[in-house]
Amino acid sequence: MALLEVNHVQKIYKTRFGGNEVQALRDVHFSVEKGEFVAIMGESGSGKTTLLNIMAALDVPTQGSVTIDGKDLSKMKDEERTLYRRNHLGFIFQDFNLLDNFSLEDNILLPLVLAGKKYDEMKAKMMPIVKSLGIESLIAKYPYEVSGGQKQRVAIARSLITAPKILLADEPTGALDSKSSTNLLRQLRDINKQGQTILMVTHSNVAASYADRVMFIKDGEVFHQIYKGDMKRDEMLDKICDAVTVLMRGGEDDEQ
């Protein structure tokens, strides 16, 4: 059985007074195996952020279901979803989402603090992660004392501290320069090779080329998928660029 199953998901938002409806997702259906690295791409308004929020247990579908490791998120009560999200899902955000008045160590440990873990147990889980990410010497500092790339590595450490079933990354390179972006993507790839399942939403063709599979969302549906297979990364990048061109031309055709 697949680790993640998105089954014919539809999401309709109603305006404040219920006069109009906006269909963000029409019929999204796919699965993700344990250990996969999947990138999700699409133009603004395509529905990819809505899809990410539903997979992250931050929202529920109007129709359809999302199951992770056999558990249907939409059937959980709000409190159950909150606990599941905290204990089983990891998050990396474009703007890092670090607390400036907390040290980097405190930011990393926050999910375990909220879970009521003891400090010795938290420290034992944290140290191998920060060593692997090369930030062991920084954890006493505060977010405003380190670079954007270092902040994002702290965010990765925080996302991994609970040993999540799935790591969800929302435009993780969006606030980074090219060198920091490359370092981050290589680290995500290394983390994935250790068995971590990753789902990444991105606008970047280069970022997507690090994934095993790229899924394109258009008008609330899966428009196209590319599987890396035996391709080298530069070949994968060429395929992605071609697909993005077709996607954009499709939008231009719709306007004519």
C-alpha positions in Angstrom: 0.0 0.0 0.0 1.2 3.5 -0.9 2.3 5.8 2.0 0.1 8.7 0.7 -3.1 8.3 -1.3 -5.0 11.3 -2.7 -8.3 9.9 -3.9 -10.3 12.0 -6.3 -10.0 15.2 -4.2 -12.1 18.2 -4.9 -12.1 21.5 -3.0 -14.7 24.2 -3.4 -14.5 27.5 -1.5 -17.5 29.6 -0.9 -17.4 33.4 -0.7 -18.1 35.0 2.7 -21.9 35.3 2.1 -22.1 32.1 0.0 -23.0 33.9 -3.2 -20.2 32.5 -5.3 -18.1 29.3 -5.4 -14.4 28.9 -6.4 -13.3 25.4 -7.3 -9.6 25.1 -6.3 -9.3 21.4 -7.0 -11.5 19.5 -9.5 -10.4 15.9 -9.3 -6.9 15.1 -8.1 -5.9 11.5 -7.8 -2.4 10.1 -7.2 -0.3 8.1 -4.7 3.2 8.4 -3.3 5.3 5.5 -2.2 7.4 5.5 0.9 10.9 7.0 0.2 9.8 9.0 -2.9 10.8 12.6 -3.6 7.9 14.3 -5.4 7.9 17.9 -6.7 4.5 19.6 -7.4 4.5 22.4 -9.9 1.9 24.7 -11.4 1.1 28.3 -12.1 -0.4 30.6 -9.4 -4.0 29.7 -8.9 -3.5 26.1 -10.2 -4.5 24.6 -6.9 -1.1 23.3 -5.8 -1.1 25.3 -2.5 -4.6 24.1 -1.7 -3.5 20.5 -2.4 -0.5 21.0 -0.1 -2.7 22.3 2.7 -5.0 19.3 2.4 -2.1 16.8 2.4 -0.7 18.7 5.4 -4.0 18.2 7.4 -4.5 22.0 7.5 -7.6 21.8 5.4 -10.1 19.1 4.4 -11.4 18.3 0.9 -15.0 19.0 -0.2 -15.0 15.6 -1.8 -12.6 12.7 -1.9 -10.0 11.7 0.7 -6.4 11.8 1.7 -4.9 8.9 3.5 -1.4 8.7 5.0 -0.2 5.3 6.1 -3.8 4.1 5.9 -5.3 6.9 8.1 -8.0 9.1 6.4 -7.2 12.7 7.5 -10.6 14.0 6.6 -12.3 11.6 9.0 -10.3 13.0 12.0 -11.6 15.6 14.3 -9.8 18.9 14.4 -7.8 18.0 17.5 -6.8 14.6 16.1 -5.6 16.3 12.9 -3.6 18.8 14.9 -1.9 16.0 16.9 -1.3 13.9 13.7 0.2 16.9 11.9 2.6 17.7 14.8 3.7 14.1 15.4 3.8 12.7 11.9 4.4 15.5 9.4 7.4 17.8 8.9 7.2 21.3 7.3 9.7 23.5 5.6 8.4 27.0 4.6 9.7 29.6 2.2 10.0 32.2 5.0 11.5 29.7 7.5 8.9 30.4 10.2 11.4 30.6 13.0 10.8 32.5 16.2 13.2 35.3 16.6 13.1 35.4 20.4 14.0 31.6 20.5 17.5 30.3 20.0 18.1 28.1 17.0 18.2 25.1 19.4 14.8 26.1 20.9 13.3 26.5 17.5 14.5 23.0 16.5 13.2 21.4 19.7 9.8 23.2 19.7 7.8 20.3 18.2 9.2 18.0 20.9 8.6 20.5 23.6 5.0 20.8 22.6 4.8 17.0 22.7 6.0 17.0 26.3 9.3 15.2 25.7 12.2 15.3 28.3 15.2 17.5 27.4 17.7 14.6 27.4 15.5 12.7 24.9 15.1 15.9 22.8 18.9 16.6 22.8 19.7 13.0 21.8 17.3 13.3 18.8 18.6 16.8 17.8 22.4 16.3 17.8 22.7 13.8 14.9 20.4 16.0 12.8 22.3 19.3 13.4 25.6 17.5 12.8 24.4 16.1 9.5 23.2 19.6 8.4 26.4 21.3 9.5 24.8 23.6 12.0 26.0 22.1 15.2 28.1 25.2 16.0 25.2 27.6 15.4 22.4 26.3 17.7 23.1 28.8 20.5 22.6 31.7 18.1 19.3 33.4 17.3 17.6 33.6 13.8 18.6 37.2 13.3 22.3 36.2 13.7 22.5 33.7 10.9 22.1 33.7 7.1 19.1 32.7 5.1 20.7 29.4 4.1 21.5 28.7 7.7 17.9 29.5 8.8 16.6 27.1 6.2 18.9 24.3 7.5 17.5 25.1 11.0 14.0 24.8 9.5 14.9 21.4 8.0 16.3 20.2 11.4 13.0 21.3 13.1 11.0 19.4 10.4 13.0 16.2 10.9 13.0 16.2 14.7 9.8 14.2 15.0 11.0 11.6 12.4 8.0 12.5 10.2 6.3 10.1 7.8 6.3 12.8 5.2 8.3 16.0 4.8 6.3 18.8 3.2 8.3 21.7 1.7 6.5 24.8 0.4 8.8 26.8 -1.9 11.8 26.0 0.3 14.3 27.8 -2.0 12.1 30.9 -2.6 14.0 33.2 -0.2 17.5 31.9 -0.9 20.3 32.9 -3.3 21.4 30.4 -5.9 24.3 29.0 -3.9 22.2 28.5 -0.8 19.4 27.0 -2.9 21.8 24.4 -4.4 23.1 23.5 -1.0 19.6 23.1 0.4 18.4 20.9 -2.5 21.5 18.7 -2.2 20.7 18.3 1.5 17.1 17.4 0.8 18.2 14.9 -1.8 20.6 13.3 0.8 17.8 13.2 3.4 15.6 11.5 0.8 18.3 8.9 0.0 18.2 8.0 3.7 14.6 7.0 3.2 12.6 10.2 4.0 9.5 10.8 1.9 9.4 14.4 0.6 6.7 16.4 -1.1 7.9 19.8 -2.4 5.8 22.5 -4.0 8.0 24.8 -6.1 8.0 27.2 -9.0 11.6 26.4 -9.7 12.5 24.1 -12.6 15.9 23.6 -11.1 14.5 22.7 -7.7 12.1 20.2 -9.2 14.9 18.5 -11.1 16.2 17.1 -7.8 13.0 15.1 -7.4 12.2 11.5 -8.5 8.9 12.6 -9.9 7.5 16.0 -11.0 3.7 16.4 -11.0 2.1 19.4 -12.8 -1.2 20.8 -11.5 -3.3 22.8 -13.9 -6.9 24.1 -13.3 -7.2 22.0 -10.2 -6.2 18.7 -11.8 -3.0 16.7 -12.4 -2.0 17.8 -15.9 1.2 15.8 -16.5 3.8 13.8 -14.6 7.5 13.2 -15.3 9.4 10.3 -13.7 13.1 10.6 -13.4 14.0 6.9 -13.7 17.5 6.6 -15.1 17.7 10.2 -16.3 20.6 12.4 -15.1 19.5 15.7 -13.4 20.3 17.8 -16.4 18.1 15.6 -18.6 15.4 15.8 -16.0 15.7 19.6 -16.0 15.3 19.7 -19.8 12.1 17.5 -19.6 10.7 19.8 -16.9 11.4 23.0 -18.9 9.7 21.4 -21.9 6.6 20.5 -19.8 6.5 24.0 -18.3 6.6 25.5 -21.8 3.7 23.3 -22.9 1.8 24.3 -19.7 2.3 28.0 -20.4 1.3 27.7 -24.1 -1.8 25.9 -23.0 -2.7 28.9 -20.9 -2.1 31.2 -23.9 -4.3 29.1 -26.1 -7.1 29.3 -23.6 -7.0 33.1 -23.8 -7.2 33.2 -27.5 
